[in-house]
Amino acid sequence: MKFDNIIIGGGLSGLTCGIKLAEQGKKCAIVSSGQSAIHFFSGSFDLLGKVNGEDVSNPLEGMKFLSEKHPYQRVGLENIERLTDDALHLLIRAGLSFTGHANRNHFVLTPMGIMKPTWLTLDDFTSFDHKDHFPWNKAVILNFSGFLDFHTLFIKDGLKKLEVDAQIKNISMKQFEAIRKNPSEMRSTNIAKEFDKGNAIDEFAEKVNLLSETTEVVILPAVFGLFNRNVVEKLNQKINKPLVLLPAIPPSVPGVRSQIMLRQRFQDLGGTYFMGDNVEGGTFDNNRLLDIKTNNHDDIKLEADQFILASGSFYSKGIVATHNKLYEPIFGLDIEGDSDRNNWLDEKFFNDQPYMHYGVKTDDKFRALMDGQSIENLYVAGSVLGGANPLKEGSGAGISVLTSLHTVEQILK
């Protein structure tokens, strides 16, 4: 099978590349091994939340203080603002709706009950202008009886530090009795499926209204709208008090929905999505990748003019660490990382961990290096790139989306 472009990886980075290329009329394929980090999506996309441990109010300004090896610096700070606008409009065209600006972080309440700076937040969730201020004095934190993936005590303790009087209450409904019998079934996606059927919303809203009569705001786990965002809109209409949704332990309902919508957008544009397939290697000639071999297409080679590696970092096995080496498992590409295992970690757990900065080496056009040579038609995007610590910086989604758009621009030149 022959394509203009093949993207290896079906997460946020791979889908961004695929959608942007397909919008330009390219014949594209995405090879995805399975679930991606989008399934852990908190409801917000971070651009740059912290630099040197300090909150960043303006991400575009904060990027000036990043290392020259950081993906944002390599993309070019002069390009970032334009790319953030491009990213937002790409997401909107996929049917997602956000609040946020690249030049000003807002805050969201986390499942730990603390405020976190972020860039874009789905309209399902509530955004705040200040880190140390919650606009209501009395809150009720509601959970489903038997739902163990929403830690209400953490939220209550966090709100107490913001001088909020919070109560914890549980809701029981007959619609969830069957899945409650098995704790492994009482998960956010299964709860969301019941609400998607439409027959539980009215009863649920009535119970919420009864339990929140003496409070100012209702806090609930974000388990609504797996396939239909209208569920959240209906809840907001039927519940008498302001509603604040907080992420639960993955799988994330808004994350799964976002993945579905992005994939549907790609396929609507004519893209081919190979789900549950693994790339096992490729054929190279004169520093060009000619084709790739996948597990499900053993006898059929997938050919393309350009390839993009968006396979993710350690979590997604885009990079693998053994007891004595780091390596990129598909093609054996060069890795930016320390060869001495003793230098991979800092003994203090909460310090900046060196391994988080490791990734595939690329040239200035984001083309992969193999044995020190650029592969002319193999580009790299997303968290498989090195040079950043997204966990400490709050930059993961931004790096995924912006490096993907920048890489596509290199291909289209």
C-alpha positions in Angstrom: 0.0 0.0 0.0 1.3 3.4 -1.0 0.6 6.7 0.9 1.9 10.2 0.7 2.6 10.2 4.5 2.6 7.5 7.2 2.5 8.4 10.8 3.7 5.9 13.4 1.7 6.6 16.6 -2.0 7.4 17.1 -1.9 9.7 20.1 -2.3 13.4 20.2 0.9 14.0 18.2 0.2 11.5 15.5 -3.4 12.6 15.1 -2.4 16.2 14.9 0.1 15.3 12.1 -2.5 13.2 10.3 -5.3 15.7 10.4 -3.1 18.6 9.3 -1.6 16.7 6.4 -5.0 15.3 5.4 -6.4 18.9 5.4 -3.8 19.7 2.8 -5.1 16.9 0.6 -2.4 14.3 1.4 -3.1 10.6 1.4 -2.2 9.6 5.0 -2.2 6.6 7.2 -1.7 6.3 10.9 -0.4 3.1 12.5 -1.5 3.0 16.1 -0.6 0.2 18.6 -3.6 1.0 20.9 -4.5 3.3 23.6 -2.5 6.5 23.9 -1.8 9.1 26.6 -5.0 10.9 25.6 -6.8 8.3 27.6 -5.2 9.9 30.7 -6.4 13.4 29.6 -7.3 15.6 32.5 -9.5 17.9 30.4 -6.7 20.5 29.9 -3.9 20.9 27.4 -0.7 22.4 29.0 1.6 24.7 27.1 4.0 25.8 29.8 3.0 25.8 33.4 6.3 26.1 35.2 9.9 27.2 34.7 12.4 26.4 37.4 9.6 25.4 39.7 7.8 28.7 39.4 4.3 29.2 37.9 4.3 30.8 34.5 1.6 33.4 33.8 2.5 34.0 30.2 3.8 30.8 28.5 5.0 32.7 25.4 7.3 34.8 27.7 8.3 31.9 29.8 9.6 30.0 26.9 12.5 32.5 26.6 14.0 30.9 29.7 14.0 27.3 28.4 17.1 25.5 27.3 18.2 25.8 23.7 17.6 22.0 23.4 14.0 22.3 24.4 11.5 21.5 21.6 10.0 25.0 21.8 13.3 26.6 21.3 14.1 24.3 18.4 10.7 25.0 16.8 11.6 28.7 17.1 10.0 31.1 19.5 9.0 33.3 16.6 6.8 30.5 15.3 5.1 29.4 18.6 2.3 31.9 18.7 1.2 31.2 15.2 1.4 27.5 15.8 -0.7 27.8 19.0 -3.4 29.5 17.0 -3.2 26.8 14.3 -3.5 24.1 16.9 -6.6 25.7 18.5 -8.4 26.0 15.2 -7.4 22.4 14.2 -9.0 21.1 17.5 -12.1 23.3 16.9 -12.5 21.8 13.4 -12.4 18.4 15.0 -15.4 19.4 17.1 -13.6 20.1 20.4 -14.3 23.4 22.2 -11.9 25.0 24.6 -11.2 28.0 26.8 -7.8 29.5 27.0 -5.0 31.7 25.4 -1.4 31.0 24.7 -0.3 34.3 26.2 -2.1 33.8 29.5 -2.4 30.7 31.6 -5.6 30.1 33.6 -6.1 27.6 36.4 -8.0 24.4 36.8 -8.8 22.5 40.0 -7.1 19.1 40.0 -8.3 15.8 41.6 -5.9 16.7 44.5 -7.8 19.8 45.2 -5.1 22.2 44.1 -5.0 24.8 41.3 -2.8 24.1 38.3 -1.9 26.5 35.5 -2.8 25.4 32.0 -3.3 26.6 28.4 -6.6 25.1 26.9 -9.4 23.6 28.9 -12.4 21.8 27.5 -15.7 23.6 28.0 -16.9 20.7 30.1 -14.6 22.0 32.9 -14.4 25.2 34.9 -11.5 27.5 34.5 -10.3 30.0 37.2 -8.3 33.2 36.9 -6.4 32.9 40.2 -4.5 30.1 41.9 -5.4 31.0 45.4 -9.1 31.9 45.0 -12.1 29.6 44.7 -15.2 31.7 43.9 -17.6 29.8 46.2 -17.4 29.5 50.0 -19.6 26.3 50.4 -19.2 23.3 48.2 -20.6 19.8 48.1 -18.4 17.0 46.6 -20.7 14.3 45.3 -19.5 10.8 44.3 -21.3 7.6 43.1 -21.6 4.9 45.8 -19.0 2.3 45.0 -17.0 4.5 42.7 -13.4 4.2 44.0 -11.7 6.3 41.3 -12.6 9.7 42.7 -10.8 10.7 45.8 -13.1 13.1 47.6 -11.0 13.5 50.7 -8.1 14.9 48.7 -10.4 17.4 47.1 -11.9 18.4 50.4 -8.4 18.9 52.0 -7.3 21.0 49.0 -10.4 23.2 49.1 -10.0 23.7 52.9 -6.7 25.4 52.1 -8.6 27.8 49.9 -11.0 28.5 52.8 -13.9 26.5 51.2 -16.3 24.6 53.5 -16.8 21.4 51.6 -19.1 18.4 52.4 -18.8 14.9 50.9 -21.9 13.0 50.0 -22.7 9.9 47.9 -25.4 9.2 45.4 -26.9 5.8 44.8 -28.9 4.9 41.6 -30.5 1.7 40.5 -28.9 2.1 37.0 -25.5 1.4 38.5 -26.3 -1.5 40.8 -25.2 -4.1 38.2 -21.8 -2.7 37.7 -21.3 -2.0 41.4 -21.2 -5.7 42.1 -17.8 -5.9 40.5 -15.4 -3.1 41.5 -13.5 -3.5 38.2 -16.7 -2.6 36.3 -17.4 0.5 38.4 -15.2 2.6 36.2 -15.7 6.1 34.7 -16.4 4.9 31.1 -19.1 2.4 32.2 -20.8 5.1 34.3 -20.7 7.4 31.3 -22.3 4.8 29.1 -25.3 4.7 31.3 -25.7 8.5 31.1 -25.2 8.4 27.3 -28.4 6.3 27.1 -30.3 9.3 28.3 -32.5 7.6 30.9 -30.5 8.5 34.1 -30.0 12.2 33.7 -33.3 13.4 35.1 -33.2 11.2 38.2 -29.5 12.1 38.8 -30.1 15.8 38.5 -33.0 15.6 41.0 -30.8 13.8 43.5 -28.0 16.3 43.0 -30.4 19.2 43.6 -31.7 17.6 46.8 -28.2 17.1 48.1 -27.0 20.6 47.2 -29.8 22.8 48.6 -27.6 24.3 51.3 -24.4 24.7 49.2 -23.2 27.1 46.5 -21.5 24.8 44.1 -21.5 21.1 43.1 -18.3 19.2 42.5 -18.7 15.9 40.5 -16.3 13.4 38.8 -16.0 14.0 35.0 -17.9 10.8 34.0 -20.4 12.3 31.6 -20.5 12.4 27.8 -18.4 9.5 26.6 -19.9 9.7 23.1 -22.1 12.7 23.4 -21.0 16.0 25.0 -24.7 17.1 25.2 -24.9 15.1 28.4 -22.8 17.7 30.2 -24.9 20.5 28.7 -28.1 18.9 29.9 -26.6 18.5 33.4 -25.7 22.1 33.6 -29.3 23.0 32.6 -31.0 20.6 35.1 -28.7 21.2 38.1 -29.7 24.3 40.1 -26.2 25.2 41.3 -23.0 25.8 39.4 -21.3 22.6 38.4 -17.5 21.9 38.6 -16.3 18.6 37.1 -13.0 17.1 38.1 -11.0 14.3 36.4 -11.2 10.8 37.9 -8.6 8.1 37.7 -8.2 7.0 34.0 -9.6 6.0 31.7 -10.6 9.6 31.2 -14.1 10.1 29.8 -13.3 13.4 28.1 -10.0 11.9 27.0 -11.7 8.9 25.3 -14.2 11.2 23.7 -11.5 13.6 22.5 -9.6 10.6 21.0 -12.7 9.4 19.2 -13.4 12.9 17.8 -9.9 13.5 16.6 -9.7 10.0 14.9 -13.1 10.6 13.3 -11.9 13.9 12.0 -8.8 12.3 10.4 -10.9 9.5 8.8 -13.5 12.0 7.6 -10.7 13.7 5.7 -9.9 10.4 4.0 -7.2 9.2 6.3 -6.5 5.5 7.0 -6.2 4.5 10.6 -4.6 1.1 11.4 -5.8 0.4 14.9 -4.0 -2.2 17.1 -1.0 -2.6 14.8 2.7 -2.4 15.7 5.5 -1.2 13.4 8.3 -3.8 13.5 10.9 -2.2 11.3 11.5 -0.6 7.9 13.6 -0.8 4.7 16.3 1.9 4.3 18.2 2.9 1.2 20.6 5.9 0.9 19.4 7.5 4.1 15.8 7.2 3.1 13.0 5.1 4.6 11.3 3.2 1.8 8.6 1.2 3.6 7.6 -0.2 7.0 6.6 -3.6 8.1 3.8 -4.1 10.7 2.6 -7.0 12.8 -0.8 -7.1 11.1 0.4 -6.6 7.6 3.3 -9.1 7.6 3.1 -9.7 3.8 2.2 -6.2 2.8 4.7 -3.4 3.0 3.4 0.1 3.7 5.2 2.7 1.5 5.2 6.5 1.7 7.1 9.5 0.5 7.5 10.8 4.1 7.2 9.1 7.5 6.6 10.7 10.9 7.6 8.9 14.1 5.2 10.0 16.9 5.5 6.9 19.0 5.7 8.6 22.4 8.2 8.4 25.2 8.9 5.6 27.7 5.2 5.2 28.7 4.2 4.4 25.1 7.4 2.4 24.5 8.6 4.9 21.9 11.9 4.7 23.9 12.9 1.6 25.8 15.3 1.3 28.7 16.9 -1.9 29.8 19.4 -2.5 32.6 22.3 -1.3 30.4 21.0 0.7 27.5 18.5 3.1 26.0 17.2 2.5 22.5 14.5 3.4 20.0 12.8 0.0 19.4 11.5 0.3 15.8 14.4 1.5 13.7 17.3 1.7 16.2 17.5 5.5 15.8 20.1 7.6 17.7 19.1 8.5 21.3 19.9 11.7 23.1 20.6 10.3 26.5 23.4 9.3 28.9 24.9 5.9 28.3 25.7 5.5 32.0 22.7 4.1 33.8 23.8 5.7 37.1 23.1 9.1 35.5 19.5 8.3 34.4 17.9 9.1 37.8 18.2 11.6 40.6 18.0 9.8 44.0 15.5 12.4 45.2 12.2 11.4 43.6 10.6 14.8 43.2 13.7 16.4 41.6 14.0 16.8 37.9 14.8 13.3 36.6 17.4 13.2 33.8 15.7 10.4 31.9 12.7 12.6 31.3 14.8 14.7 28.9 15.9 11.7 26.8 14.6 11.2 23.3 15.4 10.5 19.6 18.1 12.7 18.1 17.1 14.9 15.2 18.6 17.5 12.9 17.4 21.1 12.7 14.5 20.0 10.4 13.3 17.4 13.0 14.5 14.5 10.8 15.7 11.4 12.7 19.3 10.5 13.0 20.7 7.0 12.5 24.4 6.5 13.1 24.8 10.2 13.0 23.2 10.6 9.6 19.8 12.3 8.9 17.1 10.1 7.4 15.8 12.4 4.7 12.2 11.4 4.9 11.7 10.3 8.5 10.5 13.1 10.8 10.1 13.0 14.6 7.3 14.7 16.6 5.9 14.7 20.1 7.1 13.3 23.3 9.6 10.9 21.6 11.7 14.0 21.2 14.1 14.8 24.0 15.1 18.1 25.6 12.1 18.6 28.0 10.5 17.4 31.2 6.8 17.7 30.4 5.9 16.5 33.9 7.8 19.2 35.7 7.1 21.9 33.2 3.5 21.3 32.4 4.3 21.2 28.7 3.3 17.8 27.4 0.3 18.6 25.2 2.0 21.7 23.8 5.1 19.9 22.8 3.0 17.1 21.2 0.8 19.5 19.2 3.3 22.2 18.3 6.2 20.0 17.2 3.7 18.0 15.1 2.5 21.1 13.3 6.0 22.3 12.8 7.1 18.9 11.4 4.2 19.0 9.0 5.3 22.4 7.8 8.8 21.0 7.1 7.2 18.2 5.0 5.0 20.6 3.1 7.7 23.0 2.2 
